[in-house]
């Protein structure tokens, strides 16, 4: 079914912030394969399909980009800065995922690499992911 609206609509994405439960926690990041922010680290995530929820999108994108399969997510929040994505008006819903320890991951799909970093010593992130990281840490 096609709809036509006179108002423009933003795109919707979902991002996964995967953090270990270790005494010295680690966070999972992917190295972006393409622009925008090619060669920069970010959270696994991507655009929502029309037939899925943002939770399902986060779980699917995490698996597509890292091979990590999870089933439970906790919403961190929605992020809607007008200029957060140079490709156009995009709103993301970010999710926190806790795992006991770093699991085996592999960068694939839109990710050139996937790697675990110290939660307290990680690279500067693409998009507004540094803001999302701060909010995720508050939930811990």
N, C-alpha and C positions, 0 to 999 in steps of 0.2 A: 504494500500500500504506500503510495507516495503522497506527501503533504507539501503544500506550499504555504509559507508564512511570509508576511511582509517584513518581519524582523529577522536580522541575522542571528545565527546561533553559534555559540562557542563549541569547540571540540572538547571531549572529555577523555582524560587519561587516568590511569591508576599506577601508583608506584609502591614498591615493597621495600621496607626498611627491615632487613634481617639482621638480628643482633644475637650473639651467643649469650648463654647464661653463665659463662665462666667468671672467675674472680677478676680477670682482666678481659673484659668483653671485646669481641671483634664484630665488625660490621661488614656485610657483603656489598661490594660495589662492582659495577661493570664499566669497562672501557668502551666509550661510544665509538662505533665503527663509521658513522656517517654524520654529516652536519645536520642540525646545528650541534656545536660543541664536539666535533670529531676529535678524538684523542683525549678527551677529558673523562674523568670518572663521574659516575652518577649511580642512582639507585636503579635496579631493574624496573622496567615499567614500559607502558605504551598506551596506545589508543584503544578505547573501549569499542567492542563490536556492538551492533544494534540489538543483538539477542542475548546479551549478558549483563550482569550487574557489575558494579565497580569491583566488588569482592572477587567475582569470577575473573574479571580482567586482570587483577593483580596476581592471582594465582596462576593464570595462563601465561602471562608475560614473564613471570619469574621462571617458570619451567622452560619456556621457549628460549630465554636468554641465558640461563645458567644450568639447566637440567635439574634444578632443585624442585622436588615435588613436596608440596605442603597442602594442608587442608584447612587450617584455621588462621584467621587474621583478626587483628584488632585495629579499628580505625584510629588514626592519629588526628586527621582533620582534612579539610578541603582547603585548597590553595588557589587563589583567583586573582593575583596581581595581574593587571592588564598587560604588562610587558614580560610576563614570566617565560614565554616561549616565543622566540623570534619568528616561528613559522606562522603565527597567528594566534587569535584569542583562544586560549586553552585553559581549562580548569582541571586540576588533578585532585584525586582523593588518595591520600597516602595511608598505608597500612603498616603496622608493626607486626613482625613475626619473630618469635623467640625460638631458638634451637639450643640444645644443650652444649654443643661444641661445633666448630667449623666442619661442615659436611663437604664432600667432594663436589666441586662445581666446575663447569667448563663454559667459557664464553662461546655463544653461538647466536644465530639469527642477527639481531642488530648489535650484538656485543662482540667486540674484537677480543675481549678477555673478561674473565670474572675472577675476582680475588678477594680474600679476607684481609681487612686492615684493622689495626688497633682502633678501638672506638675513640681513644684519646689522641691518636696520631694518624690522621688520614689526610689524603689530598683535598684541596679545595674542590668543591663539587660543581657540576654544571647546573644550569637553570637556577631554581631557588632551593635546591636540595640542601644547602647549608641551613636554611631556615627550617626545613622539614626535619633535619637531623636534630636541631636544638629541641624541637617539640617532641620528637621520639624519645630523647634522653630524659625529658621531664616525666614521661610516662613510666620510665623504668623505676 
